[in-house]
Amino acid sequence: MKIEGIRDKISTGEYRFSDHAVKRMIRRLIDRIEIEDAVLTGEIIEEYPDDKYCPSCLIYGMSKSGRHLHVQLSLPPTVVIITAYEPDETEWIDFRVRRKKL
């Protein structure tokens, strides 16, 4: 999976937010610009080809203010932001690799 197609959609504003994402972003105080920053500078860290509604992926990136973010979104041609959150350091190594559960 390549991130370039996703970045093209984000940079041209050809994406939307799911209702779930909007609710979570409000609760977590994450704004649209931070999402865009994270995706435009980030990397795909997990792929979900068999996701519930359509293939998706998880992107790790940082906002311009230095905030670490995970953004799950559907793949082009229709990019939908599914959710976004600050990764928990107890669950992630370098915010990129899931820690194994004991």
C-alpha positions as MATLAB code, in Angstrom:
seq = 'MKIEGIRDKISTGEYRFSDHAVKRMIRRLIDRIEIEDAVLTGEIIEEYPDDKYCPSCLIYGMSKSGRHLHVQLSLPPTVVIITAYEPDETEWIDFRVRRKKL';
ca = [
       0.000    0.000    0.000;
       1.342    3.408   -0.921;
       0.713    6.610    0.999;
       1.071    8.938   -2.004;
      -2.537    8.476   -3.176;
      -3.782    9.203    0.324;
      -1.633   12.333    0.580;
      -2.940   13.556   -2.787;
      -6.522   13.282   -1.552;
      -5.735   14.998    1.764;
      -3.763   17.849    0.167;
      -6.578   18.592   -2.317;
      -9.309   18.342    0.330;
     -10.874   15.271   -1.289;
     -11.722   13.493    1.953;
     -14.353   13.511    4.645;
     -14.729   12.609    8.304;
     -16.942    9.823    9.617;
     -19.372   10.750   12.385;
     -17.310    8.547   14.691;
     -14.128   10.475   13.847;
     -15.774   13.836   14.491;
     -17.023   12.731   17.913;
     -13.624   11.344   18.886;
     -11.767   14.412   17.611;
     -13.987   16.722   19.661;
     -13.492   14.594   22.773;
      -9.723   14.365   22.202;
      -9.280   18.010   21.134;
      -7.787   17.074   17.753;
      -8.462   19.484   14.895;
      -8.608   19.048   11.126;
      -5.237   20.719   10.506;
      -3.523   18.298   12.901;
      -5.050   15.375   11.002;
      -3.830   16.779    7.704;
      -0.327   17.412    9.128;
      -0.094   13.867   10.484;
      -1.150   12.256    7.212;
       0.941   14.504    4.966;
       4.118   13.866    6.967;
       3.319   10.417    8.308;
       3.756    6.787    7.396;
       1.471    3.783    7.143;
       2.128    1.553   10.151;
      -0.707   -0.962    9.802;
      -2.889   -2.110    6.925;
      -6.422   -3.478    7.215;
      -7.356   -4.906    3.779;
     -10.363   -6.759    5.222;
     -11.732   -3.939    7.374;
     -15.472   -3.919    8.109;
     -16.691   -1.582    5.342;
     -13.677   -1.101    3.066;
      -9.884   -1.453    3.137;
      -8.194    0.996    5.492;
      -4.881    1.734    7.133;
      -3.406    3.318   10.240;
      -1.036    6.231    9.766;
       1.397    7.533   12.360;
       2.401   11.160   11.984;
       2.995   14.360   13.866;
       1.244   17.680   13.825;
       3.313   20.817   13.256;
       3.121   21.427   17.001;
       4.813   18.054   17.622;
       1.745   16.092   18.699;
       1.997   12.355   17.926;
      -1.158   11.106   16.199;
      -2.604    7.935   14.764;
      -5.143    8.390   11.981;
      -7.166    5.488   10.619;
      -8.651    6.139    7.199;
     -10.144    4.348    4.230;
      -8.141    4.020    1.053;
      -8.623    5.962   -2.184;
     -10.601    6.595   -4.260;
     -12.844    7.605   -1.313;
     -10.810    8.705    1.685;
     -12.755    8.824    4.929;
     -11.108    9.607    8.255;
     -12.391    6.832   10.507;
     -10.769    7.853   13.793;
      -7.802    9.732   15.222;
      -6.073    9.604   18.590;
      -2.826   10.148   20.449;
      -1.137    6.748   20.767;
      -0.598    5.457   24.287;
       3.139    4.904   24.908;
       2.331    1.843   27.027;
       0.719    0.219   23.961;
       3.140    1.350   21.238;
       6.911    1.212   20.676;
       8.052    4.516   19.135;
       4.353    5.111   18.348;
       4.784    2.729   15.365;
       4.761   -0.879   16.601;
       2.163   -2.427   18.881;
       3.585   -3.843   22.083;
       2.843   -7.513   22.602;
       0.221   -8.142   25.264;
       1.375  -10.262   28.179;
];
